[in-house]
């Protein structure tokens, strides 16, 4: 499998299972309705595990533009390869979320709260304060990337044959995402991944739903700029300490 295809498929699986657990918890008449934050954070952690297991041997399982940019900033990934990785991640996220929409379409239509509908696609803050929301996304992504550098010794990427996280390496990464969700996710919903938020937000704008509300484009820059900023800061500190 090519690295680009691996990123596309891995990110699609990540969003299918990640936004799938959100849909199961927040939408009306599902088997998992109102099962809570622990279920959501656990589901997202396991979604990361699945995506990393599939993509890891072929691309290093970035699955996240913030990871790709951080690796390039640290000199461990070719800048020339960044655009195609990001496109694969964004389109994979769009596909995965579209599959969530298809599977949960009846439940989306049965949920009159358009905020809950939108939650199955993209993030929004619990308390809307843009600067603090931005810093929360920076913080969560900083923790993610700074720790990943030490998990992998920053050897993910395509400048050489990727080490890949593999099924064993996926376990600590999944636990890391779980920890971030449990500890830091309550403020903004912990996007920590621009593709994870932007791709599904685009699909929310496109796909039909009964009583669909607005797409909250005014907030959309935060889950893109915040993770990218946090990733670059993590890479810079890693290089400084190294």
C-alpha positions, 0 to 999 in steps of 0.5 A, a space after each residue: 500500500 502506498 503511504 498516501 493511500 495508507 493515510 487516506 484509509 487510516 484517517 477514514 477509519 479514524 473518523 468512522 469510529 471516532 465520530 461514530 462513537 459521538 453519534 452513538 452517544 449523543 443522537 436520539 434512539 441509539 443503543 448508546 444514547 447518553 452513555 457519556 464522556 468516558 464512552 466518547 473518549 474511549 471510542 476515540 482512543 480505540 479509533 486511533 488504535 485502529 487507524 494506526 494499526 492499518 496505516 502504520 506499516 506504510 506511512 507511519 500513521 500520521 493521520 493528522 496534518 499537525 503530526 505531518 507538519 511537526 515531523 517536517 518541522 523537526 526535519 524527519 519528513 520531507 516538506 515536499 510530501 506534506 501537501 499530499 499527506 494533508 490532502 489524503 488525511 482531509 479526504 479520508 476524514 470526509 469519507 469516514 464522516 460520510 459513512 457515519 452520516 449514512 449509518 446514523 442518518 435515521 438518528 440524525 433526522 430523529 434528533 431535533 437539536 442541530 447542535 447535537 447533529 453538528 457534534 457528530 461531525 466537528 468540535 465546538 467549545 463548551 464555553 466560547 472564548 476564542 483565545 482560551 479555546 485556541 490555547 486549549 487546542 494548542 495545549 492538547 496538541 502540544 501534549 500529543 506531539 511532544 509525547 509522540 516524538 518520544 514514542 517514535 523517536 521522531 522516525 515516522 515519515 517518508 524520507 526513509 522507509 517508515 518505522 511505523 507504529 505497528 499494532 504494538 506501537 498503536 497501544 501507547 498512542 491510543 492511551 495518549 489520546 485517551 488521556 488527552 480526552 479525559 484530562 483536556 478534552 472537556 473545554 473544546 472537544 479536543 480536535 487536536 487534528 485539523 483534518 478531523 475537524 475541517 473535513 467533517 465540517 465540510 461534509 456537515 455543510 454538504 450532506 442532507 439532514 432534517 433540521 440541520 443548523 449552521 456549520 459554525 464557520 466562525 469557530 472553524 479556524 481554531 481547531 485548525 490553527 490551534 493544533 498546527 501551532 501546538 504541533 510546531 511548538 512541540 517540535 521546536 521544544 523537542 529539537 531544543 532539548 535534543 
